Amino acid sequence: MKYQLNEYGFITNYLVSGRKETDFSSSAADKNQLACEKMMRSEAADHDPVMPAGPVVLGALSALGLPWEYEYTYGSWFVDRSSFYPLLTRVELHAATILNAREEMEAEVWLWSYAAVDLWVNGVFMGGIETPVYKPISRKIMKLPLKKGDNTIYIRLVNLGVRDTRTLFGIQIPGQEREMLSVTLPDAEKAALCSKAADWLSGIMIREKTMVFPAPAPEGSRLIYDARPVDFTEYRNRYTGITLRGETELALAPDKPYLKVVVTVSGQTLSRSFERQELLTIQKGENVDPEENKSRVFERIAGVKQIPRGDSESFSMYPILARFASGRVDPEDEQEIYKSFDQIESRRDCSDFLTCAMVRFMKLYPMNEAMAARCKEVMINYRYWMDEAGSDGMCFWSENHSLMFFVSAYVAGDIYPEELFIRSGKTGREMKETARQRIRDWMVQTEREGFDEFHSGGYTPITFAAILNVVDFCDGELSALAWKAADRLLKDLAVQTFQGVSISPMGRVYREALYPYKQDIQCLINLIDQEAPDQFSEWIIFLATSKYRLPKGL
């Protein structure tokens, strides 16, 4: 079966093996975390002019020890196996395709990737991209000798997984040579079956409340709804499926916006996701007393066991704080606190979200002897800034993260003033003083210039939570500065709200901006205006035990 390059000259048909993921560690160090990560990316990458051995056959194991699969990503021009890594991870991927040339030629090829890439043509090493990068994407211009007929292209990709990691590559032939080229795949007969299933998936449409298939649903196809619960403990029941048996159309559930269709073919599963925008409607608030509304919001957070972090992990400290604040302590909370200690100790990305919650817990609630000992062990061994010893993938430098690290260091140093903090080599008293200056600088800069992540639909509530820790647990000058910062944050937000929804440009934005009434920032707006659209967010639970009060007139 022959395939064509797309209109921009990209090859879009491959067999792929991977991602293979292995733990990665490094002794690299730098006071600038981005510079440190640049060094670690160089360490993670390796190159070998010898092409990996073994047949490229669907279902067979590649040199990575993982099966070869047909690559299907609806609408993408790239082989894209991107993911998020809270801990440092080495990521490897192999891919293969066949370029069919009408005549012998030398073709100019643009190789695009964020990773380190080796490329072979007919077993001959052609070079590639030397070093992984965070951004922008790398482009390597190459000249590939192609014989008349079939030319096997083999790709080996290596990347460092650290936070949001773009494990992808693309091969583009920008010139007129592409008019003389077509694509076939290794293991052509089974690959053709996968291609047929992929074409069927790509042809699916949703018309009003009905899913319309381009041909009768093939054997091995299913429709799967995704409930996306806010509580991670409910993830075991997250998906519900319907087996498809030759349907040409299907009435869709009236209350399930997230769904996918999957097809099992040649031993693998292809899938395409859908999102029904018309079902992502505004959840209006109720016209109730502000204090009554606030209690409702806090009780809602307390009713959640664990907050999802991706598909396989969860954070628990914010719901725990909600339950302790309301006197609804759960028997499993102690176990979840110990889990939080382990997550902090691992220095996974966003573990500062946990330290920020943990120091509030430490200030407000007693611990038994064993828990207090474990807490002390974890907190004095944590890495509170990028100039302290250790290599990891934590994000330090953004507005919300930096303040969370600073205030966590301040409070931990205050609680353990005579203890030596392992990674800084400073006593707690010294940690507190260093953190105090950093918090003050943060507050003064914010008062002078405004917020970096202004009006951010996702990060404003996080920054607000960090500011509340300064209000409640730092000295008088810092507390007063933080109170002013919180007032400014909420006043800026109120000014930029229209009909109960934050609609302004943002200093940091994610996909949720497509549905502004469903962004986390709505949790703050709803506290200001109880009739405004409401959105669940764990971040505002600090307000339940804070001395801070919302300014009047918002």
TORFIMI-586540 format. One record per residue (C-alpha): residue number from 0; x, y, z. Coordinates in pm, whole numbers, plus 50000, padded with zeros to 5 digits. Layout:
<nodes>
seq, px, py, pz
NUM, X, Y, Z
...
</nodes>
This chain:
<nodes>
seq, px, py, pz
0, 50000, 50000, 50000
1, 50142, 50338, 49900
2, 50100, 50663, 50091
3, 50168, 51019, 49984
4, 50365, 51287, 50163
5, 50134, 51558, 50293
6, 50097, 51894, 50124
7, 50397, 52035, 50311
8, 50619, 51739, 50231
9, 50598, 51561, 50568
10, 50614, 51184, 50590
11, 50315, 51087, 50805
12, 50335, 50705, 50797
13, 50566, 50511, 51028
14, 50607, 50203, 51240
15, 50723, 50303, 51587
16, 50869, 50128, 51891
17, 50862, 50305, 52226
18, 50860, 50521, 52437
19, 51109, 50327, 52647
20, 51147, 50505, 52980
21, 51424, 50447, 53235
22, 51521, 50634, 53549
23, 51790, 50897, 53498
24, 52023, 51062, 53746
25, 52301, 51315, 53708
26, 52563, 51496, 53911
27, 52527, 51808, 53696
28, 52488, 52127, 53897
29, 52434, 52493, 53819
30, 52277, 52788, 53999
31, 52055, 52829, 53693
32, 51819, 52534, 53665
33, 51775, 52573, 53288
34, 52153, 52561, 53242
35, 52167, 52252, 53463
36, 51897, 52083, 53256
37, 52085, 52168, 52937
38, 52385, 51978, 53075
39, 52167, 51685, 53179
40, 52012, 51665, 52832
41, 52359, 51632, 52684
42, 52437, 51354, 52931
43, 52116, 51168, 52851
44, 52180, 51165, 52475
45, 52410, 50914, 52309
46, 52483, 50833, 51947
47, 52585, 50516, 51766
48, 52656, 50498, 51391
49, 52548, 50133, 51389
50, 52180, 50095, 51310
51, 51983, 49898, 51573
52, 51946, 49533, 51474
53, 51633, 49328, 51422
54, 51341, 49310, 51181
55, 51083, 49587, 51170
56, 50767, 49378, 51203
57, 50441, 49476, 51371
58, 50422, 49313, 51713
59, 50786, 49201, 51709
60, 51027, 49346, 51963
61, 51266, 49618, 51855
62, 51618, 49669, 51991
63, 51446, 49860, 52273
64, 51267, 49543, 52381
65, 50929, 49699, 52297
66, 50692, 49601, 52015
67, 50672, 49772, 51680
68, 50339, 49955, 51634
69, 50161, 50143, 51359
70, 50174, 50515, 51439
71, 49839, 50690, 51434
72, 49790, 51039, 51572
73, 49486, 51205, 51420
74, 49589, 51510, 51216
75, 49951, 51523, 51330
76, 50244, 51567, 51092
77, 50485, 51434, 51356
78, 50549, 51109, 51533
79, 50448, 51237, 51875
80, 50488, 51039, 52198
81, 50520, 51344, 52422
82, 50453, 51314, 52794
83, 50503, 51482, 53132
84, 50779, 51361, 53365
85, 50780, 51473, 53731
86, 51107, 51281, 53781
87, 51413, 51270, 53556
88, 51367, 51000, 53292
89, 51562, 50885, 52989
90, 51328, 50843, 52693
91, 51401, 50637, 52380
92, 51203, 50587, 52061
93, 51268, 50403, 51734
94, 51078, 50451, 51408
95, 51096, 50321, 51052
96, 50939, 50398, 50717
97, 51018, 50337, 50349
98, 51062, 50610, 50089
99, 50994, 50491, 49736
100, 51183, 50696, 49473
101, 51095, 50691, 49103
102, 51461, 50737, 49021
103, 51796, 50765, 49195
104, 51832, 51105, 49359
105, 51974, 51310, 49641
106, 51687, 51459, 49840
107, 51709, 51752, 50079
108, 51540, 51655, 50404
109, 51454, 51866, 50707
110, 51464, 51669, 51030
111, 51264, 51831, 51311
112, 51284, 51732, 51679
113, 51341, 51846, 52036
114, 51537, 51527, 52103
115, 51870, 51383, 51993
116, 51812, 51189, 51671
117, 52013, 50945, 51459
118, 51897, 50868, 51106
119, 51992, 50584, 50870
120, 51911, 50533, 50500
121, 51934, 50172, 50386
122, 52149, 50093, 50690
123, 52395, 50378, 50626
124, 52432, 50634, 50905
125, 52344, 50986, 50789
126, 52389, 51182, 51113
127, 52106, 51371, 51280
128, 52046, 51605, 51572
129, 52320, 51606, 51833
130, 52161, 51732, 52155
131, 51808, 51747, 52299
132, 51662, 52090, 52372
133, 51366, 52219, 52571
134, 51274, 52477, 52306
135, 51265, 52594, 52033
136, 51246, 52287, 51811
137, 51568, 52188, 51632
138, 51587, 52158, 51254
139, 51867, 51967, 51083
140, 51901, 52007, 50705
141, 52031, 51685, 50552
142, 52106, 51546, 50205
143, 51989, 51185, 50175
144, 52106, 50959, 49888
145, 51805, 50762, 49764
146, 51827, 50474, 49520
147, 51551, 50403, 49272
148, 51280, 50200, 49445
149, 51252, 50136, 49818
150, 51471, 50317, 50072
151, 51438, 50220, 50439
152, 51454, 50519, 50675
153, 51534, 50429, 51036
154, 51516, 50678, 51323
155, 51659, 50646, 51673
156, 51552, 50918, 51918
157, 51682, 50985, 52272
158, 51548, 51254, 52505
159, 51560, 51362, 52867
160, 51218, 51349, 53026
161, 51187, 51650, 53255
162, 50842, 51802, 53313
163, 50661, 51875, 52984
164, 50878, 51684, 52738
165, 50822, 51687, 52363
166, 50926, 51342, 52247
167, 50853, 51384, 51879
168, 51013, 51414, 51539
169, 50914, 51497, 51187
170, 51075, 51440, 50848
171, 50995, 51699, 50582
172, 51105, 51705, 50218
173, 51059, 52071, 50124
174, 51172, 52068, 49761
175, 51047, 51936, 49430
176, 51197, 51594, 49504
177, 50883, 51514, 49700
178, 50691, 51494, 49371
179, 50902, 51188, 49288
180, 50850, 51015, 49622
181, 50587, 50801, 49791
182, 50584, 50605, 50116
183, 50533, 50240, 50204
184, 50571, 50066, 50537
185, 50765, 49765, 50663
186, 50547, 49459, 50724
187, 50321, 49601, 50455
188, 50031, 49355, 50474
189, 49960, 49399, 50847
190, 50041, 49770, 50826
191, 49774, 49805, 50555
192, 49515, 49664, 50797
193, 49616, 49927, 51053
194, 49604, 50198, 50788
195, 49251, 50097, 50692
196, 49143, 50119, 51057
197, 49315, 50458, 51089
198, 49132, 50590, 50784
199, 48805, 50473, 50937
200, 48884, 50656, 51262
201, 48981, 50971, 51073
202, 48651, 50968, 50884
203, 48431, 50973, 51194
204, 48217, 51286, 51239
205, 47982, 51411, 51507
206, 47664, 51567, 51377
207, 47461, 51726, 51654
208, 47403, 51440, 51903
209, 47503, 51156, 51672
210, 47837, 51000, 51586
211, 47850, 50910, 51217
212, 48096, 50646, 51094
213, 48235, 50650, 50737
214, 48166, 50275, 50707
215, 48019, 50006, 50934
216, 48213, 49987, 51260
217, 48479, 49718, 51219
218, 48528, 49423, 51450
219, 48738, 49522, 51751
220, 48604, 49878, 51772
221, 48463, 50044, 52084
222, 48330, 50380, 52199
223, 48470, 50482, 52538
224, 48345, 50767, 52756
225, 48584, 50942, 52996
226, 48423, 51084, 53311
227, 48737, 51276, 53419
228, 48642, 51282, 53788
229, 48798, 51542, 54016
230, 48875, 51271, 54274
231, 49159, 51035, 54186
232, 49005, 50756, 54394
233, 48723, 50745, 54138
234, 48961, 50686, 53847
235, 48900, 50311, 53870
236, 48555, 50383, 53727
237, 48670, 50660, 53498
238, 48596, 50485, 53168
239, 48276, 50323, 53043
240, 48265, 50154, 52704
241, 48029, 50035, 52433
242, 48128, 49759, 52192
243, 48054, 49860, 51832
244, 47913, 49598, 51597
245, 47874, 49725, 51243
246, 47696, 50051, 51327
247, 47707, 50335, 51076
248, 47589, 50587, 51333
249, 47531, 50602, 51708
250, 47336, 50831, 51939
251, 47574, 50980, 52196
252, 47517, 51013, 52569
253, 47367, 51356, 52643
254, 47594, 51430, 52942
255, 47940, 51295, 52851
256, 48161, 51549, 52670
257, 48483, 51344, 52660
258, 48502, 51027, 52454
259, 48722, 50827, 52222
260, 48680, 50556, 51964
261, 48931, 50271, 51964
262, 49001, 49994, 51716
263, 49205, 49683, 51794
264, 49382, 49561, 51481
265, 49699, 49356, 51417
266, 49755, 49321, 51791
267, 49747, 49692, 51877
268, 49488, 49954, 51959
269, 49442, 50274, 51761
270, 49238, 50554, 51912
271, 49095, 50893, 51832
272, 48965, 51134, 52097
273, 48668, 51368, 52073
274, 48543, 51659, 52281
275, 48184, 51776, 52263
276, 48213, 52147, 52325
277, 47838, 52199, 52344
278, 47826, 51987, 52662
279, 48095, 52188, 52841
280, 47839, 52433, 52967
281, 47859, 52703, 53230
282, 47792, 52587, 53585
283, 47626, 52895, 53732
284, 47668, 52975, 54099
285, 47383, 53029, 54340
286, 47269, 53356, 54490
287, 47351, 53268, 54849
288, 47515, 53440, 55144
289, 47893, 53484, 55080
290, 47990, 53302, 55400
291, 47748, 53021, 55322
292, 47896, 52996, 54974
293, 48248, 52988, 55114
294, 48155, 52703, 55348
295, 48005, 52512, 55057
296, 48326, 52552, 54856
297, 48545, 52437, 55146
298, 48320, 52138, 55215
299, 48342, 52040, 54850
300, 48722, 52028, 54870
301, 48701, 51825, 55192
302, 48481, 51572, 55013
303, 48757, 51485, 54764
304, 49005, 51218, 54872
305, 49291, 51284, 54628
306, 49361, 51538, 54353
307, 49471, 51375, 54023
308, 49820, 51452, 53893
309, 49806, 51303, 53545
310, 49665, 50955, 53494
311, 49867, 50764, 53754
312, 49945, 50989, 54051
313, 49765, 51210, 54300
314, 49829, 51479, 54562
315, 49633, 51472, 54886
316, 49746, 51754, 55114
317, 49492, 52014, 55004
318, 49183, 51798, 55069
319, 49346, 51690, 55396
320, 49378, 52055, 55500
321, 49011, 52099, 55413
322, 48907, 51804, 55629
323, 49121, 51913, 55924
324, 48977, 52265, 55897
325, 48622, 52129, 55912
326, 48688, 51860, 56171
327, 48612, 51579, 55922
328, 48942, 51391, 55949
329, 48941, 51069, 55748
330, 49106, 50749, 55882
331, 49311, 50731, 55560
332, 49449, 51084, 55594
333, 49751, 50975, 55798
334, 49854, 50730, 55526
335, 49813, 51004, 55265
336, 50029, 51243, 55471
337, 50307, 50983, 55472
338, 50260, 50943, 55095
339, 50302, 51320, 55066
340, 50630, 51297, 55260
341, 50755, 51040, 55008
342, 50652, 51263, 54717
343, 50832, 51563, 54868
344, 51139, 51351, 54935
345, 51148, 51236, 54570
346, 51173, 51602, 54463
347, 50928, 51537, 54180
348, 50812, 51840, 53986
349, 50544, 52033, 54173
350, 50649, 51883, 54506
351, 50667, 52248, 54617
352, 50288, 52245, 54592
353, 50304, 51981, 54865
354, 50563, 52162, 55081
355, 50347, 52474, 55066
356, 50053, 52275, 55199
357, 50271, 52082, 55444
358, 50413, 52391, 55616
359, 50056, 52517, 55669
360, 49969, 52179, 55820
361, 50281, 52192, 56040
362, 50185, 52536, 56167
363, 49822, 52456, 56238
364, 49796, 52094, 56350
365, 49987, 51867, 56591
366, 50167, 51553, 56472
367, 50241, 51239, 56668
368, 50604, 51158, 56744
369, 50660, 50927, 56446
370, 50498, 51164, 56197
371, 50688, 51463, 56335
372, 51017, 51276, 56300
373, 50943, 51180, 55941
374, 50831, 51534, 55863
375, 51153, 51680, 56002
376, 51365, 51429, 55808
377, 51194, 51521, 55481
378, 51180, 51897, 55526
379, 51545, 51949, 55623
380, 51659, 51732, 55330
381, 51444, 51909, 55069
382, 51592, 52126, 54794
383, 51441, 52474, 54831
384, 51618, 52653, 54547
385, 51824, 52581, 54240
386, 52150, 52697, 54408
387, 52123, 52411, 54658
388, 52283, 52069, 54605
389, 52104, 51817, 54387
390, 51982, 51749, 54034
391, 51615, 51703, 53960
392, 51338, 51820, 53731
393, 51157, 52062, 53962
394, 51045, 52393, 53810
395, 51178, 52669, 54036
396, 51166, 52989, 53842
397, 50806, 53070, 53752
398, 50615, 53323, 53960
399, 50402, 53076, 54155
400, 50673, 52812, 54202
401, 50936, 53059, 54321
402, 50714, 53204, 54595
403, 50610, 52855, 54705
404, 50975, 52753, 54744
405, 51059, 53075, 54930
406, 50773, 53060, 55179
407, 50825, 52686, 55238
408, 51192, 52752, 55316
409, 51094, 53040, 55546
410, 50845, 52838, 55749
411, 51060, 52522, 55762
412, 51356, 52732, 55876
413, 51138, 52895, 56140
414, 51019, 52556, 56272
415, 51369, 52399, 56274
416, 51596, 52699, 56349
417, 51894, 52502, 56483
418, 51883, 52213, 56237
419, 52126, 52192, 55945
420, 51941, 52184, 55614
421, 52128, 51925, 55412
422, 52117, 52068, 55061
423, 52194, 52429, 55147
424, 52439, 52366, 55431
425, 52256, 52639, 55627
426, 52086, 52628, 55962
427, 51713, 52679, 55976
428, 51767, 53030, 56105
429, 51988, 53108, 55803
430, 51736, 52944, 55568
431, 51463, 53167, 55707
432, 51670, 53482, 55661
433, 51765, 53394, 55302
434, 51405, 53311, 55221
435, 51286, 53631, 55389
436, 51492, 53845, 55152
437, 51367, 53650, 54852
438, 51004, 53682, 54960
439, 51050, 54055, 55016
440, 51209, 54098, 54671
441, 50918, 53903, 54517
442, 50660, 54120, 54692
443, 50832, 54451, 54614
444, 50873, 54360, 54248
445, 50508, 54253, 54226
446, 50392, 54575, 54391
447, 50604, 54777, 54146
448, 50543, 54587, 53822
449, 50236, 54370, 53873
450, 50213, 53995, 53835
451, 50413, 53802, 53574
452, 50138, 53542, 53535
453, 49868, 53809, 53532
454, 49507, 53687, 53523
455, 49630, 53332, 53451
456, 49330, 53100, 53445
457, 49531, 52814, 53593
458, 49798, 52980, 53806
459, 49628, 53276, 53974
460, 49471, 53053, 54245
461, 49810, 52886, 54305
462, 49985, 53220, 54346
463, 49703, 53331, 54575
464, 49760, 53025, 54796
465, 50133, 53097, 54824
466, 50061, 53461, 54912
467, 49827, 53348, 55192
468, 50108, 53147, 55349
469, 50314, 53467, 55362
470, 50018, 53657, 55510
471, 49970, 53397, 55782
472, 50317, 53270, 55872
473, 50577, 53538, 55794
474, 50679, 53842, 55999
475, 50480, 54163, 56012
476, 50646, 54344, 55721
477, 50618, 54046, 55486
478, 50263, 53972, 55597
479, 50158, 54331, 55522
480, 50325, 54321, 55179
481, 50155, 53990, 55102
482, 49815, 54123, 55211
483, 49857, 54409, 54964
484, 49961, 54162, 54692
485, 49652, 53949, 54756
486, 49430, 54256, 54738
487, 49590, 54359, 54410
488, 49551, 54010, 54264
489, 49180, 54005, 54342
490, 49117, 54365, 54233
491, 49297, 54304, 53902
492, 49087, 53993, 53857
493, 48762, 54176, 53936
494, 48838, 54452, 53686
495, 48903, 54196, 53411
496, 48588, 53992, 53473
497, 48289, 54026, 53240
498, 47949, 53876, 53325
499, 48114, 53662, 53592
500, 48389, 53522, 53370
501, 48760, 53609, 53346
502, 48817, 53686, 52979
503, 49134, 53895, 52971
504, 49473, 53819, 52815
505, 49686, 53608, 53050
506, 50051, 53595, 53147
507, 50046, 53215, 53135
508, 49780, 53016, 52959
509, 49678, 52656, 52899
510, 49418, 52488, 52684
511, 49147, 52554, 52944
512, 49130, 52910, 52809
513, 48906, 52765, 52537
514, 48643, 52740, 52812
515, 48708, 53047, 53029
516, 48411, 52972, 53256
517, 48572, 52638, 53349
518, 48919, 52764, 53446
519, 49046, 52732, 53803
520, 49042, 53111, 53838
521, 48660, 53090, 53854
522, 48690, 52955, 54208
523, 48813, 53300, 54314
524, 48557, 53487, 54106
525, 48277, 53279, 54258
526, 48392, 53374, 54610
527, 48364, 53737, 54504
528, 48033, 53698, 54316
529, 47829, 53396, 54423
530, 47624, 53406, 54102
531, 47935, 53382, 53880
532, 48023, 53049, 53713
533, 48173, 52811, 53966
534, 48469, 52577, 53921
535, 48623, 52324, 54158
536, 48975, 52412, 54271
537, 49161, 52284, 54573
538, 49388, 52588, 54592
539, 49154, 52819, 54782
540, 49141, 52593, 55087
541, 49416, 52802, 55250
542, 49154, 53074, 55285
543, 48961, 52852, 55528
544, 49233, 52891, 55793
545, 49375, 53231, 55692
546, 49346, 53565, 55868
547, 49318, 53729, 55526
548, 48982, 53876, 55431
549, 48865, 53962, 55082
550, 48856, 54339, 55023
551, 48517, 54504, 54997
552, 48376, 54636, 54673
553, 48515, 54369, 54441
</nodes>
